[in-house]
Amino acid sequence: MLGIEKFRFLREEGTIEIIPLAYMRGRTLDDAYIILDEAQNTTPEQMKMFLTRMGSGSQMVVTGDVTQIDLEKKQRSGLIIAEKILSNVDGIKFIRFNEEDVVRHGLVKKIITAYEGWEKE
């Protein structure tokens, strides 16, 4: 969205950081906009560790697709468990997308719908 040169500049300047989840322990992220992508593959412990890094003036966005969990025990996804634990916490919101929200190739909507039908059977 920024263009490659602007992105590189902001990354080199330290305005944008890309950090593996494993290196988040012990950090407090003040005045930051923090994104955790592919969160469906976190463990509950990793999710808790990540969420508790938020400092003052910060916002977090956690993204993930629970239909694409790669963990051996799918029900142990940190994303699924976080929703169960935090769904009634004031200030936290969960938003679910469906095939109507797909912005990829038109066939992707049909693929999602077909898989949902298959899973219901």
Biopython code that builds the backbone (N, CA, C, O; Angstrom):
import numpy as np
from Bio.PDB.StructureBuilder import StructureBuilder

atoms = [
    (1, "MET", "N", (0.814, -1.199, 0.000)),
    (1, "MET", "CA", (0.000, 0.000, 0.000)),
    (1, "MET", "C", (0.862, 1.268, 0.000)),
    (1, "MET", "O", (0.473, 2.287, -0.571)),
    (2, "LEU", "N", (2.016, 1.201, 0.635)),
    (2, "LEU", "CA", (2.885, 2.367, 0.706)),
    (2, "LEU", "C", (3.790, 2.509, -0.503)),
    (2, "LEU", "O", (4.278, 3.597, -0.806)),
    (3, "GLY", "N", (4.005, 1.406, -1.182)),
    (3, "GLY", "CA", (5.022, 1.361, -2.219)),
    (3, "GLY", "C", (6.308, 0.848, -1.590)),
    (3, "GLY", "O", (6.554, 1.062, -0.403)),
    (4, "ILE", "N", (7.115, 0.181, -2.375)),
    (4, "ILE", "CA", (8.285, -0.508, -1.845)),
    (4, "ILE", "C", (9.305, 0.454, -1.235)),
    (4, "ILE", "O", (9.880, 0.151, -0.190)),
    (5, "GLU", "N", (9.537, 1.589, -1.858)),
    (5, "GLU", "CA", (10.549, 2.527, -1.346)),
    (5, "GLU", "C", (10.131, 3.134, -0.008)),
    (5, "GLU", "O", (10.934, 3.208, 0.922)),
    (6, "LYS", "N", (8.888, 3.561, 0.086)),
    (6, "LYS", "CA", (8.383, 4.151, 1.333)),
    (6, "LYS", "C", (8.395, 3.091, 2.442)),
    (6, "LYS", "O", (8.769, 3.377, 3.579)),
    (7, "PHE", "N", (7.984, 1.872, 2.099)),
    (7, "PHE", "CA", (7.990, 0.785, 3.082)),
    (7, "PHE", "C", (9.403, 0.531, 3.588)),
    (7, "PHE", "O", (9.622, 0.439, 4.795)),
    (8, "ARG", "N", (10.362, 0.419, 2.676)),
    (8, "ARG", "CA", (11.759, 0.182, 3.083)),
    (8, "ARG", "C", (12.272, 1.293, 3.971)),
    (8, "ARG", "O", (12.933, 1.037, 4.978)),
    (9, "PHE", "N", (11.966, 2.535, 3.600)),
    (9, "PHE", "CA", (12.392, 3.677, 4.410)),
    (9, "PHE", "C", (11.816, 3.582, 5.821)),
    (9, "PHE", "O", (12.545, 3.737, 6.800)),
    (10, "LEU", "N", (10.515, 3.330, 5.929)),
    (10, "LEU", "CA", (9.869, 3.263, 7.246)),
    (10, "LEU", "C", (10.370, 2.079, 8.063)),
    (10, "LEU", "O", (10.471, 2.161, 9.287)),
    (11, "ARG", "N", (10.681, 0.985, 7.389)),
    (11, "ARG", "CA", (11.235, -0.173, 8.097)),
    (11, "ARG", "C", (12.644, 0.130, 8.592)),
    (11, "ARG", "O", (12.967, -0.166, 9.743)),
    (12, "GLU", "N", (13.475, 0.707, 7.757)),
    (12, "GLU", "CA", (14.840, 1.052, 8.155)),
    (12, "GLU", "C", (14.845, 2.093, 9.270)),
    (12, "GLU", "O", (15.701, 2.059, 10.154)),
    (13, "GLU", "N", (13.897, 3.009, 9.226)),
    (13, "GLU", "CA", (13.776, 4.052, 10.239)),
    (13, "GLU", "C", (13.260, 3.499, 11.571)),
    (13, "GLU", "O", (13.425, 4.128, 12.616)),
    (14, "GLY", "N", (12.635, 2.315, 11.525)),
    (14, "GLY", "CA", (12.089, 1.713, 12.733)),
    (14, "GLY", "C", (10.637, 2.054, 12.994)),
    (14, "GLY", "O", (10.080, 1.663, 14.020)),
    (15, "THR", "N", (10.013, 2.786, 12.067)),
    (15, "THR", "CA", (8.589, 3.110, 12.204)),
    (15, "THR", "C", (7.756, 1.846, 12.032)),
    (15, "THR", "O", (6.763, 1.645, 12.732)),
    (16, "ILE", "N", (8.170, 0.997, 11.093)),
    (16, "ILE", "CA", (7.522, -0.292, 10.861)),
    (16, "ILE", "C", (8.490, -1.386, 11.272)),
    (16, "ILE", "O", (9.650, -1.395, 10.860)),
    (17, "GLU", "N", (8.007, -2.294, 12.078)),
    (17, "GLU", "CA", (8.798, -3.459, 12.463)),
    (17, "GLU", "C", (8.048, -4.717, 12.047)),
    (17, "GLU", "O", (6.823, -4.786, 12.148)),
    (18, "ILE", "N", (8.786, -5.697, 11.585)),
    (18, "ILE", "CA", (8.221, -7.017, 11.319)),
    (18, "ILE", "C", (8.986, -7.968, 12.225)),
    (18, "ILE", "O", (10.190, -8.171, 12.070)),
    (19, "ILE", "N", (8.259, -8.547, 13.175)),
    (19, "ILE", "CA", (8.913, -9.341, 14.208)),
    (19, "ILE", "C", (8.228, -10.696, 14.324)),
    (19, "ILE", "O", (7.004, -10.759, 14.443)),
    (20, "PRO", "N", (8.997, -11.780, 14.291)),
    (20, "PRO", "CA", (8.395, -13.094, 14.528)),
    (20, "PRO", "C", (7.773, -13.147, 15.925)),
    (20, "PRO", "O", (8.278, -12.533, 16.864)),
    (21, "LEU", "N", (6.707, -13.866, 16.041)),
    (21, "LEU", "CA", (6.004, -13.988, 17.316)),
    (21, "LEU", "C", (6.941, -14.436, 18.436)),
    (21, "LEU", "O", (6.798, -13.996, 19.577)),
    (22, "ALA", "N", (7.886, -15.293, 18.121)),
    (22, "ALA", "CA", (8.814, -15.822, 19.130)),
    (22, "ALA", "C", (9.653, -14.721, 19.784)),
    (22, "ALA", "O", (10.157, -14.911, 20.891)),
    (23, "TYR", "N", (9.811, -13.575, 19.117)),
    (23, "TYR", "CA", (10.628, -12.489, 19.655)),
    (23, "TYR", "C", (9.819, -11.399, 20.351)),
    (23, "TYR", "O", (10.345, -10.323, 20.637)),
    (24, "MET", "N", (8.564, -11.667, 20.620)),
    (24, "MET", "CA", (7.702, -10.674, 21.257)),
    (24, "MET", "C", (7.795, -10.713, 22.785)),
    (24, "MET", "O", (7.489, -9.724, 23.452)),
    (25, "ARG", "N", (8.207, -11.829, 23.326)),
    (25, "ARG", "CA", (8.255, -11.989, 24.781)),
    (25, "ARG", "C", (9.110, -10.892, 25.415)),
    (25, "ARG", "O", (10.207, -10.590, 24.946)),
    (26, "GLY", "N", (8.589, -10.308, 26.481)),
    (26, "GLY", "CA", (9.330, -9.288, 27.217)),
    (26, "GLY", "C", (9.178, -7.871, 26.691)),
    (26, "GLY", "O", (9.704, -6.934, 27.292)),
    (27, "ARG", "N", (8.477, -7.696, 25.594)),
    (27, "ARG", "CA", (8.305, -6.357, 25.016)),
    (27, "ARG", "C", (6.988, -5.742, 25.463)),
    (27, "ARG", "O", (6.017, -6.451, 25.729)),
    (28, "THR", "N", (6.964, -4.422, 25.544)),
    (28, "THR", "CA", (5.739, -3.658, 25.716)),
    (28, "THR", "C", (5.667, -2.712, 24.540)),
    (28, "THR", "O", (6.610, -1.964, 24.284)),
    (29, "LEU", "N", (4.566, -2.736, 23.825)),
    (29, "LEU", "CA", (4.434, -1.951, 22.604)),
    (29, "LEU", "C", (3.517, -0.753, 22.855)),
    (29, "LEU", "O", (2.296, -0.851, 22.741)),
    (30, "ASP", "N", (4.130, 0.368, 23.197)),
    (30, "ASP", "CA", (3.397, 1.605, 23.439)),
    (30, "ASP", "C", (3.190, 2.369, 22.132)),
    (30, "ASP", "O", (4.021, 2.303, 21.226)),
    (31, "ASP", "N", (2.078, 3.091, 22.044)),
    (31, "ASP", "CA", (1.790, 3.967, 20.903)),
    (31, "ASP", "C", (2.040, 3.267, 19.571)),
    (31, "ASP", "O", (2.727, 3.791, 18.695)),
    (32, "ALA", "N", (1.475, 2.087, 19.439)),
    (32, "ALA", "CA", (1.718, 1.268, 18.247)),
    (32, "ALA", "C", (0.401, 0.704, 17.714)),
    (32, "ALA", "O", (-0.576, 0.539, 18.445)),
    (33, "TYR", "N", (0.416, 0.419, 16.421)),
    (33, "TYR", "CA", (-0.668, -0.329, 15.784)),
    (33, "TYR", "C", (-0.060, -1.681, 15.467)),
    (33, "TYR", "O", (0.850, -1.779, 14.644)),
    (34, "ILE", "N", (-0.554, -2.721, 16.112)),
    (34, "ILE", "CA", (0.084, -4.032, 16.097)),
    (34, "ILE", "C", (-0.821, -5.025, 15.380)),
    (34, "ILE", "O", (-2.010, -5.123, 15.685)),
    (35, "ILE", "N", (-0.263, -5.750, 14.439)),
    (35, "ILE", "CA", (-1.029, -6.732, 13.668)),
    (35, "ILE", "C", (-0.407, -8.105, 13.849)),
    (35, "ILE", "O", (0.791, -8.287, 13.632)),
    (36, "LEU", "N", (-1.216, -9.062, 14.243)),
    (36, "LEU", "CA", (-0.803, -10.466, 14.267)),
    (36, "LEU", "C", (-1.570, -11.158, 13.154)),
    (36, "LEU", "O", (-2.796, -11.258, 13.197)),
    (37, "ASP", "N", (-0.838, -11.633, 12.159)),
    (37, "ASP", "CA", (-1.453, -12.286, 11.005)),
    (37, "ASP", "C", (-1.311, -13.793, 11.125)),
    (37, "ASP", "O", (-0.371, -14.286, 11.749)),
    (38, "GLU", "N", (-2.234, -14.519, 10.535)),
    (38, "GLU", "CA", (-2.236, -15.999, 10.560)),
    (38, "GLU", "C", (-2.340, -16.532, 11.987)),
    (38, "GLU", "O", (-1.713, -17.536, 12.326)),
    (39, "ALA", "N", (-3.123, -15.867, 12.812)),
    (39, "ALA", "CA", (-3.223, -16.210, 14.233)),
    (39, "ALA", "C", (-3.917, -17.542, 14.489)),
    (39, "ALA", "O", (-3.884, -18.045, 15.612)),
    (40, "GLN", "N", (-4.540, -18.117, 13.473)),
    (40, "GLN", "CA", (-5.187, -19.410, 13.665)),
    (40, "GLN", "C", (-4.165, -20.481, 14.032)),
    (40, "GLN", "O", (-4.538, -21.531, 14.555)),
    (41, "ASN", "N", (-2.899, -20.239, 13.770)),
    (41, "ASN", "CA", (-1.864, -21.230, 14.054)),
    (41, "ASN", "C", (-1.061, -20.927, 15.317)),
    (41, "ASN", "O", (-0.004, -21.515, 15.542)),
    (42, "THR", "N", (-1.562, -20.015, 16.133)),
    (42, "THR", "CA", (-0.923, -19.780, 17.426)),
    (42, "THR", "C", (-1.453, -20.783, 18.441)),
    (42, "THR", "O", (-2.561, -21.302, 18.305)),
    (43, "THR", "N", (-0.651, -21.044, 19.447)),
    (43, "THR", "CA", (-1.133, -21.826, 20.588)),
    (43, "THR", "C", (-1.821, -20.858, 21.549)),
    (43, "THR", "O", (-1.634, -19.647, 21.433)),
    (44, "PRO", "N", (-2.605, -21.362, 22.486)),
    (44, "PRO", "CA", (-3.223, -20.463, 23.468)),
    (44, "PRO", "C", (-2.174, -19.655, 24.243)),
    (44, "PRO", "O", (-2.394, -18.488, 24.567)),
    (45, "GLU", "N", (-1.046, -20.285, 24.530)),
    (45, "GLU", "CA", (0.018, -19.603, 25.276)),
    (45, "GLU", "C", (0.633, -18.472, 24.452)),
    (45, "GLU", "O", (0.904, -17.392, 24.976)),
    (46, "GLN", "N", (0.849, -18.724, 23.174)),
    (46, "GLN", "CA", (1.391, -17.679, 22.292)),
    (46, "GLN", "C", (0.418, -16.518, 22.158)),
    (46, "GLN", "O", (0.825, -15.356, 22.172)),
    (47, "MET", "N", (-0.865, -16.831, 22.030)),
    (47, "MET", "CA", (-1.875, -15.779, 21.893)),
    (47, "MET", "C", (-1.909, -14.907, 23.147)),
    (47, "MET", "O", (-1.932, -13.680, 23.050)),
    (48, "LYS", "N", (-1.914, -15.531, 24.312)),
    (48, "LYS", "CA", (-1.932, -14.764, 25.564)),
    (48, "LYS", "C", (-0.686, -13.884, 25.652)),
    (48, "LYS", "O", (-0.780, -12.708, 26.003)),
    (49, "MET", "N", (0.476, -14.447, 25.336)),
    (49, "MET", "CA", (1.722, -13.683, 25.375)),
    (49, "MET", "C", (1.634, -12.491, 24.441)),
    (49, "MET", "O", (2.010, -11.381, 24.818)),
    (50, "PHE", "N", (1.141, -12.704, 23.225)),
    (50, "PHE", "CA", (1.029, -11.610, 22.259)),
    (50, "PHE", "C", (0.082, -10.523, 22.760)),
    (50, "PHE", "O", (0.439, -9.345, 22.770)),
    (51, "LEU", "N", (-1.107, -10.909, 23.170)),
    (51, "LEU", "CA", (-2.119, -9.926, 23.579)),
    (51, "LEU", "C", (-1.680, -9.099, 24.783)),
    (51, "LEU", "O", (-2.102, -7.953, 24.937)),
    (52, "THR", "N", (-0.852, -9.663, 25.617)),
    (52, "THR", "CA", (-0.414, -8.942, 26.816)),
    (52, "THR", "C", (0.809, -8.057, 26.559)),
    (52, "THR", "O", (1.376, -7.514, 27.507)),
    (53, "ARG", "N", (1.226, -7.901, 25.303)),
    (53, "ARG", "CA", (2.323, -6.991, 24.943)),
    (53, "ARG", "C", (1.811, -5.576, 24.713)),
    (53, "ARG", "O", (2.613, -4.645, 24.636)),
    (54, "MET", "N", (0.496, -5.386, 24.601)),
    (54, "MET", "CA", (-0.080, -4.093, 24.262)),
    (54, "MET", "C", (0.173, -3.083, 25.373)),
    (54, "MET", "O", (-0.177, -3.307, 26.532)),
    (55, "GLY", "N", (0.789, -1.966, 24.992)),
    (55, "GLY", "CA", (1.046, -0.883, 25.934)),
    (55, "GLY", "C", (0.056, 0.252, 25.738)),
    (55, "GLY", "O", (-0.895, 0.145, 24.963)),
    (56, "SER", "N", (0.299, 1.340, 26.453)),
    (56, "SER", "CA", (-0.617, 2.474, 26.389)),
    (56, "SER", "C", (-0.576, 3.119, 25.008)),
    (56, "SER", "O", (0.473, 3.184, 24.367)),
    (57, "GLY", "N", (-1.731, 3.591, 24.567)),
    (57, "GLY", "CA", (-1.854, 4.247, 23.284)),
    (57, "GLY", "C", (-1.798, 3.308, 22.092)),
    (57, "GLY", "O", (-1.650, 3.765, 20.959)),
    (58, "SER", "N", (-1.912, 2.017, 22.318)),
    (58, "SER", "CA", (-1.798, 1.037, 21.235)),
    (58, "SER", "C", (-3.142, 0.423, 20.878)),
    (58, "SER", "O", (-4.091, 0.457, 21.661)),
    (59, "GLN", "N", (-3.198, -0.137, 19.683)),
    (59, "GLN", "CA", (-4.335, -0.914, 19.223)),
    (59, "GLN", "C", (-3.787, -2.183, 18.601)),
    (59, "GLN", "O", (-2.691, -2.186, 18.041)),
    (60, "MET", "N", (-4.550, -3.259, 18.699)),
    (60, "MET", "CA", (-4.146, -4.527, 18.107)),
    (60, "MET", "C", (-5.211, -5.022, 17.152)),
    (60, "MET", "O", (-6.407, -4.827, 17.365)),
    (61, "VAL", "N", (-4.744, -5.672, 16.086)),
    (61, "VAL", "CA", (-5.614, -6.379, 15.172)),
    (61, "VAL", "C", (-5.040, -7.782, 15.031)),
    (61, "VAL", "O", (-3.857, -7.961, 14.740)),
    (62, "VAL", "N", (-5.889, -8.757, 15.240)),
    (62, "VAL", "CA", (-5.479, -10.160, 15.112)),
    (62, "VAL", "C", (-6.289, -10.749, 13.973)),
    (62, "VAL", "O", (-7.519, -10.699, 13.990)),
    (63, "THR", "N", (-5.602, -11.311, 12.976)),
    (63, "THR", "CA", (-6.307, -11.901, 11.849)),
    (63, "THR", "C", (-6.017, -13.395, 11.784)),
    (63, "THR", "O", (-4.949, -13.856, 12.187)),
    (64, "GLY", "N", (-6.967, -14.124, 11.281)),
    (64, "GLY", "CA", (-6.779, -15.556, 11.105)),
    (64, "GLY", "C", (-8.022, -16.179, 10.514)),
    (64, "GLY", "O", (-9.111, -15.607, 10.562)),
    (65, "ASP", "N", (-7.843, -17.343, 9.966)),
    (65, "ASP", "CA", (-8.937, -18.079, 9.342)),
    (65, "ASP", "C", (-9.027, -19.446, 10.012)),
    (65, "ASP", "O", (-8.181, -20.310, 9.785)),
    (66, "VAL", "N", (-10.040, -19.637, 10.826)),
    (66, "VAL", "CA", (-10.159, -20.889, 11.581)),
    (66, "VAL", "C", (-10.439, -22.092, 10.694)),
    (66, "VAL", "O", (-10.407, -23.229, 11.165)),
    (67, "THR", "N", (-10.714, -21.856, 9.411)),
    (67, "THR", "CA", (-10.866, -22.991, 8.496)),
    (67, "THR", "C", (-9.517, -23.429, 7.929)),
    (67, "THR", "O", (-9.445, -24.391, 7.164)),
    (68, "GLN", "N", (-8.458, -22.730, 8.300)),
    (68, "GLN", "CA", (-7.135, -23.052, 7.774)),
    (68, "GLN", "C", (-6.118, -23.305, 8.893)),
    (68, "GLN", "O", (-4.952, -22.926, 8.777)),
    (69, "ILE", "N", (-6.558, -23.929, 9.944)),
    (69, "ILE", "CA", (-5.660, -24.231, 11.072)),
    (69, "ILE", "C", (-4.744, -25.388, 10.691)),
    (69, "ILE", "O", (-5.201, -26.435, 10.232)),
    (70, "ASP", "N", (-3.438, -25.181, 10.891)),
    (70, "ASP", "CA", (-2.443, -26.194, 10.582)),
    (70, "ASP", "C", (-1.961, -26.956, 11.817)),
    (70, "ASP", "O", (-1.135, -27.862, 11.704)),
    (71, "LEU", "N", (-2.469, -26.596, 12.981)),
    (71, "LEU", "CA", (-2.060, -27.266, 14.214)),
    (71, "LEU", "C", (-2.590, -28.695, 14.244)),
    (71, "LEU", "O", (-3.633, -28.994, 13.664)),
    (72, "GLU", "N", (-1.862, -29.568, 14.923)),
    (72, "GLU", "CA", (-2.276, -30.972, 15.019)),
    (72, "GLU", "C", (-3.643, -31.097, 15.706)),
    (72, "GLU", "O", (-4.504, -31.854, 15.259)),
    (73, "LYS", "N", (-3.827, -30.348, 16.791)),
    (73, "LYS", "CA", (-5.107, -30.345, 17.508)),
    (73, "LYS", "C", (-5.795, -29.010, 17.203)),
    (73, "LYS", "O", (-5.534, -28.002, 17.860)),
    (74, "LYS", "N", (-6.661, -29.018, 16.216)),
    (74, "LYS", "CA", (-7.292, -27.786, 15.741)),
    (74, "LYS", "C", (-8.030, -27.028, 16.847)),
    (74, "LYS", "O", (-8.063, -25.797, 16.843)),
    (75, "GLN", "N", (-8.616, -27.755, 17.782)),
    (75, "GLN", "CA", (-9.376, -27.098, 18.847)),
    (75, "GLN", "C", (-8.466, -26.362, 19.825)),
    (75, "GLN", "O", (-8.957, -25.631, 20.686)),
    (76, "ARG", "N", (-7.129, -26.541, 19.708)),
    (76, "ARG", "CA", (-6.172, -25.846, 20.572)),
    (76, "ARG", "C", (-5.623, -24.582, 19.910)),
    (76, "ARG", "O", (-4.594, -24.060, 20.337)),
    (77, "SER", "N", (-6.286, -24.097, 18.894)),
    (77, "SER", "CA", (-5.872, -22.847, 18.240)),
    (77, "SER", "C", (-6.035, -21.692, 19.222)),
    (77, "SER", "O", (-7.084, -21.532, 19.846)),
    (78, "GLY", "N", (-4.983, -20.896, 19.346)),
    (78, "GLY", "CA", (-5.050, -19.729, 20.221)),
    (78, "GLY", "C", (-6.123, -18.749, 19.796)),
    (78, "GLY", "O", (-6.688, -18.043, 20.632)),
    (79, "LEU", "N", (-6.411, -18.697, 18.508)),
    (79, "LEU", "CA", (-7.454, -17.797, 18.010)),
    (79, "LEU", "C", (-8.834, -18.261, 18.466)),
    (79, "LEU", "O", (-9.645, -17.452, 18.916)),
    (80, "ILE", "N", (-9.099, -19.546, 18.353)),
    (80, "ILE", "CA", (-10.395, -20.083, 18.787)),
    (80, "ILE", "C", (-10.575, -19.905, 20.291)),
    (80, "ILE", "O", (-11.637, -19.483, 20.749)),
    (81, "ILE", "N", (-9.552, -20.221, 21.044)),
    (81, "ILE", "CA", (-9.642, -20.126, 22.504)),
    (81, "ILE", "C", (-9.750, -18.669, 22.951)),
    (81, "ILE", "O", (-10.490, -18.363, 23.886)),
    (82, "ALA", "N", (-9.012, -17.764, 22.285)),
    (82, "ALA", "CA", (-9.101, -16.341, 22.631)),
    (82, "ALA", "C", (-10.523, -15.823, 22.440)),
    (82, "ALA", "O", (-11.011, -15.037, 23.252)),
    (83, "GLU", "N", (-11.183, -16.255, 21.380)),
    (83, "GLU", "CA", (-12.566, -15.804, 21.163)),
    (83, "GLU", "C", (-13.477, -16.300, 22.275)),
    (83, "GLU", "O", (-14.348, -15.563, 22.736)),
    (84, "LYS", "N", (-13.288, -17.536, 22.711)),
    (84, "LYS", "CA", (-14.100, -18.070, 23.807)),
    (84, "LYS", "C", (-13.857, -17.305, 25.105)),
    (84, "LYS", "O", (-14.799, -17.010, 25.840)),
    (85, "ILE", "N", (-12.603, -16.986, 25.385)),
    (85, "ILE", "CA", (-12.242, -16.318, 26.643)),
    (85, "ILE", "C", (-12.610, -14.839, 26.620)),
    (85, "ILE", "O", (-13.062, -14.298, 27.629)),
    (86, "LEU", "N", (-12.422, -14.186, 25.482)),
    (86, "LEU", "CA", (-12.496, -12.718, 25.424)),
    (86, "LEU", "C", (-13.756, -12.160, 24.777)),
    (86, "LEU", "O", (-13.893, -10.941, 24.673)),
    (87, "SER", "N", (-14.674, -13.004, 24.344)),
    (87, "SER", "CA", (-15.834, -12.509, 23.594)),
    (87, "SER", "C", (-16.708, -11.539, 24.378)),
    (87, "SER", "O", (-17.417, -10.735, 23.772)),
    (88, "ASN", "N", (-16.681, -11.590, 25.688)),
    (88, "ASN", "CA", (-17.506, -10.683, 26.491)),
    (88, "ASN", "C", (-16.689, -9.586, 27.166)),
    (88, "ASN", "O", (-17.197, -8.897, 28.050)),
    (89, "VAL", "N", (-15.443, -9.416, 26.766)),
    (89, "VAL", "CA", (-14.596, -8.376, 27.356)),
    (89, "VAL", "C", (-14.847, -7.061, 26.628)),
    (89, "VAL", "O", (-14.717, -6.981, 25.407)),
    (90, "ASP", "N", (-15.205, -6.038, 27.388)),
    (90, "ASP", "CA", (-15.479, -4.727, 26.823)),
    (90, "ASP", "C", (-14.214, -4.187, 26.151)),
    (90, "ASP", "O", (-13.131, -4.244, 26.733)),
    (91, "GLY", "N", (-14.345, -3.671, 24.941)),
    (91, "GLY", "CA", (-13.209, -3.124, 24.208)),
    (91, "GLY", "C", (-12.598, -4.099, 23.223)),
    (91, "GLY", "O", (-11.696, -3.738, 22.467)),
    (92, "ILE", "N", (-13.084, -5.341, 23.224)),
    (92, "ILE", "CA", (-12.602, -6.348, 22.276)),
    (92, "ILE", "C", (-13.750, -6.733, 21.365)),
    (92, "ILE", "O", (-14.866, -6.978, 21.823)),
    (93, "LYS", "N", (-13.471, -6.786, 20.072)),
    (93, "LYS", "CA", (-14.513, -7.103, 19.097)),
    (93, "LYS", "C", (-14.018, -8.201, 18.164)),
    (93, "LYS", "O", (-12.853, -8.202, 17.765)),
    (94, "PHE", "N", (-14.886, -9.119, 17.822)),
    (94, "PHE", "CA", (-14.585, -10.173, 16.860)),
    (94, "PHE", "C", (-15.451, -9.958, 15.634)),
    (94, "PHE", "O", (-16.658, -9.747, 15.741)),
    (95, "ILE", "N", (-14.830, -10.014, 14.482)),
    (95, "ILE", "CA", (-15.537, -9.832, 13.215)),
    (95, "ILE", "C", (-15.273, -11.055, 12.356)),
    (95, "ILE", "O", (-14.124, -11.443, 12.148)),
    (96, "ARG", "N", (-16.336, -11.657, 11.863)),
    (96, "ARG", "CA", (-16.207, -12.832, 10.999)),
    (96, "ARG", "C", (-16.564, -12.447, 9.571)),
    (96, "ARG", "O", (-17.573, -11.789, 9.320)),
    (97, "PHE", "N", (-15.719, -12.868, 8.648)),
    (97, "PHE", "CA", (-15.976, -12.639, 7.241)),
    (97, "PHE", "C", (-16.509, -13.922, 6.622)),
    (97, "PHE", "O", (-16.305, -15.012, 7.156)),
    (98, "ASN", "N", (-17.195, -13.783, 5.494)),
    (98, "ASN", "CA", (-17.682, -14.955, 4.770)),
    (98, "ASN", "C", (-17.356, -14.788, 3.294)),
    (98, "ASN", "O", (-16.585, -13.905, 2.919)),
    (99, "GLU", "N", (-17.937, -15.630, 2.466)),
    (99, "GLU", "CA", (-17.599, -15.601, 1.052)),
    (99, "GLU", "C", (-17.953, -14.269, 0.386)),
    (99, "GLU", "O", (-17.375, -13.924, -0.645)),
    (100, "GLU", "N", (-18.881, -13.531, 0.955)),
    (100, "GLU", "CA", (-19.242, -12.229, 0.389)),
    (100, "GLU", "C", (-18.120, -11.204, 0.544)),
    (100, "GLU", "O", (-18.100, -10.192, -0.157)),
    (101, "ASP", "N", (-17.200, -11.461, 1.449)),
    (101, "ASP", "CA", (-16.107, -10.532, 1.703)),
    (101, "ASP", "C", (-14.856, -10.843, 0.884)),
    (101, "ASP", "O", (-13.860, -10.128, 0.990)),
    (102, "VAL", "N", (-14.893, -11.874, 0.088)),
    (102, "VAL", "CA", (-13.727, -12.290, -0.696)),
    (102, "VAL", "C", (-13.398, -11.232, -1.746)),
    (102, "VAL", "O", (-14.269, -10.764, -2.480)),
    (103, "VAL", "N", (-12.118, -10.869, -1.794)),
    (103, "VAL", "CA", (-11.676, -9.894, -2.797)),
    (103, "VAL", "C", (-10.677, -10.533, -3.768)),
    (103, "VAL", "O", (-10.023, -9.832, -4.540)),
    (104, "ARG", "N", (-10.567, -11.825, -3.726)),
    (104, "ARG", "CA", (-9.688, -12.547, -4.637)),
    (104, "ARG", "C", (-10.466, -12.919, -5.899)),
    (104, "ARG", "O", (-11.529, -12.362, -6.171)),
    (105, "HIS", "N", (-9.941, -13.836, -6.640)),
    (105, "HIS", "CA", (-10.556, -14.310, -7.872)),
    (105, "HIS", "C", (-11.997, -14.735, -7.595)),
    (105, "HIS", "O", (-12.284, -15.280, -6.529)),
    (106, "GLY", "N", (-12.896, -14.495, -8.530)),
    (106, "GLY", "CA", (-14.309, -14.832, -8.368)),
    (106, "GLY", "C", (-14.562, -16.286, -8.014)),
    (106, "GLY", "O", (-15.535, -16.591, -7.323)),
    (107, "LEU", "N", (-13.710, -17.183, -8.470)),
    (107, "LEU", "CA", (-13.876, -18.600, -8.146)),
    (107, "LEU", "C", (-13.682, -18.894, -6.651)),
    (107, "LEU", "O", (-14.202, -19.886, -6.139)),
    (108, "VAL", "N", (-12.942, -18.041, -5.965)),
    (108, "VAL", "CA", (-12.685, -18.285, -4.540)),
    (108, "VAL", "C", (-13.990, -18.313, -3.751)),
    (108, "VAL", "O", (-14.136, -19.135, -2.846)),
    (109, "LYS", "N", (-14.931, -17.445, -4.067)),
    (109, "LYS", "CA", (-16.236, -17.454, -3.404)),
    (109, "LYS", "C", (-16.923, -18.812, -3.588)),
    (109, "LYS", "O", (-17.482, -19.378, -2.648)),
    (110, "LYS", "N", (-16.865, -19.310, -4.816)),
    (110, "LYS", "CA", (-17.491, -20.603, -5.101)),
    (110, "LYS", "C", (-16.774, -21.735, -4.372)),
    (110, "LYS", "O", (-17.414, -22.672, -3.896)),
    (111, "ILE", "N", (-15.465, -21.650, -4.287)),
    (111, "ILE", "CA", (-14.684, -22.670, -3.577)),
    (111, "ILE", "C", (-15.046, -22.677, -2.098)),
    (111, "ILE", "O", (-15.249, -23.742, -1.514)),
    (112, "ILE", "N", (-15.127, -21.502, -1.489)),
    (112, "ILE", "CA", (-15.491, -21.405, -0.071)),
    (112, "ILE", "C", (-16.882, -21.977, 0.160)),
    (112, "ILE", "O", (-17.088, -22.753, 1.093)),
    (113, "THR", "N", (-17.821, -21.606, -0.669)),
    (113, "THR", "CA", (-19.193, -22.095, -0.543)),
    (113, "THR", "C", (-19.244, -23.609, -0.692)),
    (113, "THR", "O", (-19.950, -24.278, 0.062)),
    (114, "ALA", "N", (-18.507, -24.157, -1.651)),
    (114, "ALA", "CA", (-18.483, -25.604, -1.874)),
    (114, "ALA", "C", (-17.893, -26.324, -0.658)),
    (114, "ALA", "O", (-18.430, -27.346, -0.231)),
    (115, "TYR", "N", (-16.808, -25.812, -0.103)),
    (115, "TYR", "CA", (-16.202, -26.426, 1.071)),
    (115, "TYR", "C", (-17.122, -26.339, 2.286)),
    (115, "TYR", "O", (-17.205, -27.290, 3.064)),
    (116, "GLU", "N", (-17.807, -25.220, 2.459)),
    (116, "GLU", "CA", (-18.745, -25.097, 3.575)),
    (116, "GLU", "C", (-19.856, -26.130, 3.459)),
    (116, "GLU", "O", (-20.257, -26.731, 4.455)),
    (117, "GLY", "N", (-20.357, -26.338, 2.232)),
    (117, "GLY", "CA", (-21.387, -27.350, 2.011)),
    (117, "GLY", "C", (-20.866, -28.740, 2.325)),
    (117, "GLY", "O", (-21.560, -29.535, 2.959)),
    (118, "TRP", "N", (-19.663, -29.039, 1.893)),
    (118, "TRP", "CA", (-19.042, -30.335, 2.155)),
    (118, "TRP", "C", (-18.832, -30.568, 3.643)),
    (118, "TRP", "O", (-19.058, -31.671, 4.141)),
    (119, "GLU", "N", (-18.398, -29.528, 4.356)),
    (119, "GLU", "CA", (-18.147, -29.650, 5.799)),
    (119, "GLU", "C", (-19.449, -29.883, 6.568)),
    (119, "GLU", "O", (-19.443, -30.569, 7.590)),
    (120, "LYS", "N", (-20.561, -29.325, 6.092)),
    (120, "LYS", "CA", (-21.837, -29.519, 6.762)),
    (120, "LYS", "C", (-22.336, -30.953, 6.630)),
    (120, "LYS", "O", (-23.038, -31.466, 7.501)),
    (121, "GLU", "N", (-21.958, -31.591, 5.516)),
    (121, "GLU", "CA", (-22.365, -32.985, 5.295)),
    (121, "GLU", "C", (-21.584, -33.859, 6.216)),
    (121, "GLU", "O", (-21.759, -35.078, 6.207)),
]
sb = StructureBuilder()
sb.init_structure("model")
sb.init_model(0)
sb.init_chain("A")
sb.init_seg("    ")
for serial, (resi, resn, name, xyz) in enumerate(atoms, 1):
    if name == "N":
        sb.init_residue(resn, " ", resi, " ")
    sb.init_atom(name, np.array(xyz, "f"), 0.0, 1.0, " ", f" {name:<3s}", serial, name[0])
structure = sb.get_structure()
